Amino acid sequence: MPAFPLEPFRIKVVEPIRTTDRAERERLMAECGYNVFLLKAEDVFIDLLTDSGTGAMSDAQWASIMRGDESYAGARSFYNLKEAVDRIFGFKHFVPTHQGRAAENVLFSVMLKPGDAVPNNMHFDTTYGNIVARGGRAENLIADVAADPYADTPFKGDMDVAKLERFIEQTGPERIPLGMITVTNNAGGGQPVSMANIRATAEVYHRYGIPFFIDACRYAENCYFIQQREPGYADRPLLEIANEMFSYADGCTMSAKKDAIVNIGGLLCLNDDDLFLRVQNELILREGFPTYGGLSGRDLEAMAVGLWEGLDARYLAYRIAHTRYLAERLREEGVPVVWPPGAHAVFIDARAVLPHVPQERFPAQAIVTALYIEGGIRTVELGSVTFAHRDPQTGAMVYPDLELVRLAIPRRVYTQRHLDYVVEVVKHTLDHADAIRGMRIVWEAPLMRHFTARFALVT
Ligand SMILES: Cc1ncc(COP(=O)(O)O)c(C=O)c1O
């Protein structure tokens, strides 16, 4: 038997990828201010920037695109999507949005006032940004074990429920219009959250009368981990596990660009009738009519099909093993990777690789730069560029516990041989880690600076 499940698909369409030489990559990096978001994608050989919207759609999804109903209101494609959303998520209402952050924006615009707080196990950057941009406070209350990159525990994305309770007591439930949990926890290494923890989190929120929303981008991968790791779930079908997970919540936001394997799309689901009316009004103002929400009919069709494909047991077994293969190969080569690996990405612990580079010199960003120059691989920093912020009281910089380089794996795109190439490049780069001195920021935007900041190499 092979070491991990074979790809449960074969390749029907291919897209050539360009190779560049080192001198060209050095020039391209300098030209874009050492920010890989500003590179042209065609100058990238293996693109591990994100798993968001970068998956390969299936023949069934492409076929469904031809069936897209482009009617302005009440399109058949909306009802096809509704059937999948109702059966998987089970909330009373939903609207499509053009992506996850649009769902967040609509939700926060109707629920959040300046000075309010929103707790989460860990906010992703767009969630954090959307809360802060509205004058709110985004609070991370993840269990302490998440800060240890090597603690081999099955559900390292769990909320610290005692911390959550203390936070609500101190802040006052009237200042918390909603509470969240993110599954899986992208900002903390793509780690899953257990069903027991989701249940306990819901119980605390509800005891204080706080509506509970799940950030469900990678809910299917999280359900698979629950089935594999949590006692009592081994024989439960993934759909049932998803139904149970969402039954504890009052709603969810979802970027469909992840576990619905589409290139664009999102969802906002909720139970409350009055809130739904306000959401619809906001959606009409900002995104589009509630039966298309800023998408075309064909996008809704692809999402409806992709939601089922993303929850398929054979696909998820392959998906999680594919990612684990990369993590295991890197670990065999002595690369310090966050353990256990999550589903959508492998994370390199930049502080362990570059102990001589302090966080204010952005060690993870320096590794991202080095990997592109070495082998044309685009990865992303999830460390002090993305998450450091000023303390509102003292003005001092607060640095994140983890300083990570994320190698995100697009769904159904790269082969095992591509992953082997990634291992070779990472190993070669880290063999010369002593020469890496860090980066400094030359220009930055006030919010979500990582997308547009420009850097210089520290020599
Ligand atoms: C956990 C999480 N929440 C929200 C988002 C935002 O989704 P989108 O990029 O579709 O706006 C992302 C995207 O990466 C994410 O990982």
The ligand as an SDF file (V2000), in Angstrom:
LIG
                    3D

 16 16  0  0  0  0  0  0  0  0999 V2000
   -9.8070   31.8650    9.0290 C   0  0  0  0  0  0  0  0  0  0  0  0
  -10.0900   32.8360    7.9270 C   0  0  0  0  0  0  0  0  0  0  0  0
  -11.1180   33.7030    8.0640 N   0  0  0  0  0  0  0  0  0  0  0  0
  -11.4440   34.5710    7.0850 C   0  0  0  0  0  0  0  0  0  0  0  0
  -10.7150   34.6400    5.9120 C   0  0  0  0  0  0  0  0  0  0  0  0
  -11.0980   35.6550    4.8560 C   0  0  0  0  0  0  0  0  0  0  0  0
  -11.5840   35.0660    3.6930 O   0  0  0  0  0  0  0  0  0  0  0  0
  -11.4690   35.7950    2.2560 P   0  0  0  0  0  0  0  0  0  0  0  0
  -10.0100   35.7820    1.8820 O   0  0  0  0  0  0  0  0  0  0  0  0
  -12.3120   34.9790    1.3440 O   0  0  0  0  0  0  0  0  0  0  0  0
  -11.9650   37.1830    2.4060 O   0  0  0  0  0  0  0  0  0  0  0  0
   -9.6270   33.7740    5.7350 C   0  0  0  0  0  0  0  0  0  0  0  0
   -8.8340   33.8400    4.4960 C   0  0  0  0  0  0  0  0  0  0  0  0
   -7.7400   33.3440    4.4000 O   0  0  0  0  0  0  0  0  0  0  0  0
   -9.3150   32.8390    6.7760 C   0  0  0  0  0  0  0  0  0  0  0  0
   -8.2960   31.9740    6.6490 O   0  0  0  0  0  0  0  0  0  0  0  0
  1  2  1  0
  2  3  1  0
  2 15  2  0
  3  4  2  0
  4  5  1  0
  5  6  1  0
  5 12  2  0
  6  7  1  0
  7  8  1  0
  8  9  2  0
  8 10  1  0
  8 11  1  0
 12 13  1  0
 12 15  1  0
 13 14  2  0
 15 16  1  0
M  END
$$$$
